[in-house]
């Protein structure tokens, strides 16, 4: 009986991992939102968030999880952001250190800025976990559009992120 249960559990894990690898989230279409949220940590994320601003698909951007040593001028210089855009539209969040605290930092910023819809921009392999943390943290009236940045993750990255996703979902169930 235990052998059968373990076999079924292993089979579910394998099928889940295959789904995770084969069906990575995709970029979003041109839907407009109040804001764009970009958790730091992966190539292409900030550039995609800035492109969303430039295209007028969002009016404001929060970059969550910025290193406390980074100054706004340094950020602007590195990513080619004009002083006008930095002043009106870009907020650097320094409080987050991981995906869960990105969600908490985002929820606080969303409430302060009266955001009702946002575009989450993160790497394709990170999207499910980041969106899940946001879903648990944001009020129900806030709409989240998922806008994945395509990547070429190696098997180790996918393996680790799949297990982080499982742990995140288990933690979410425990919070119920």
N, C-alpha and C positions, 0 to 999 in steps of 0.2 A: 504494500500500500504506500509506504513512504517512498519507495523507488519510483512508483508511478507518479506520485505528486511532484517529486523532484524533476522527473522527466518532463512533465507538463509545464512546470515553472521554467525550466531551461528552454523548452520550445517557445514559450511565450516571450522570453527574453530575446531569443534569436530572431523571431518574427518582428518584434518591436525594434530591434537594432537595424534590421534590414529596411523596415519602413522608414526609420529615422535617416538612414543613409541615402536611400533612393528618392525620397520625397522631401528634399530640403526646401524650405520656403523660398519664394521667388520675390523679385522686386514688385512694388505696387504700381498701379496705373497713376494717372495724373489727378487723382482725387485731392481736393483742397481740404486742409484742416486748419484749425486755429494755430497749432504749434507743431514743431518737429522736436523729437527727443532723441539724442544721440548718446548712448553710453560709450565711454572711451574703451579702448582695448583691442580694437581690430583695424587693420588697414582698410581704407576706403569709407569708413563710417562717417567721419567728419566731412570729408569732401562731398559725400552724398547728401548729408544734412544741409550743407551750404548751397548745393545745387537746388535743393527743394526751396530754400529761401529765395535764391536768385530767380527761380521760375515762378515765384509768386504762389506756390502751393501751400505755404504757411507764412504767417506774419512774424513768428518768434521762434527762437531755437534755444533749447537747454542742452548744453553739453555736460553730462553727468559723470562724475568720477574723475575730474581733472586733478592732476597732481597739485598739491598746495603751493609748490615752488613756481608753478607756471603763472606768469603775469599776463593780463589781457593783451598788452602790446606784443609780447612774445607770441602768443597764440595768433593774433592778427597777422603778424609778419610771417609766421610759418605757413599759414593757410591762405594768405593773400586776401584777408578780409579788410574792407575799408573801415576807417574810423567811424563813419556814419552808420554802417551796418552793425558794427560792434556796439555802438551807443544805443541804437534803437531796437536791435533785434536779437542779439546774442547774449545769453547768460551763461557764465561758466559756473558750474556747480562743483564745489570742493569737498562736499561731505561724504560722498559715496566711495567705498573701497571694494565693493563686490556687486553682483547682480541684485541681490536682495536690497542692499542699501541704495542702489541706483533707483529702484522702485520707490523706496521711501523718499528719497530726495526729489524724485519726479512728482510724487503725490503732493508734497508740500508746495512745490513750485506751481503745479497745476491749480491748486486751491488759491494761492496768492495772486495768480494771473487770470483767474476765472476762465480757464481753458475748458471747453466742452468737447473738443475733438483734437486728437493728436496723431501724428505719424511717428511710429517707432522705427528708427533706422538702426539696424545692427546687422552683424554678419549672419549669413543664412544658417549656419550651424548653431548659432547662439539665440536665434529668434524665438524658438518655442519656449525656452526657459525664461528669457527676458519678458516676453509677453505674458507668460503665466504669472510671474511675480507682479507685473503691473496689474493684471486682472484681479489679483488678490488684494492689492493695495489701493487702487483708484475707486472712487465712487461709481456706482452703476450708470450714472448719467453721462460719463465720459466715454466717448467712442475712441477706440484705438485701431488705427490702420497699420498693418504690418508691411514694412518696406525693407525687404532683405537685400543686403549687399552680397552679390555672388562671390564665392571664393573657391579655392581649390584645397580644401582641408585634407590633411593626411589622415590615415586610419587611426593613429593615436589620438589626434584631436577629436575625431568623431566618437571614438570609444569613451574618452574622458567626458565629453559633453553629454553623451547619452546617459551616463551614470549620474552626472550632475542633474540632468533633467529628471531622472527617476527619483533622486533624493529630494529635489525641490517639490515634486508632486506629492511625495510621501509626507514631507513637512507640511504641505498645504492641507492634506487630509487630516493630519494630526491637529491642526489649528481649528478644525471644525468642531 
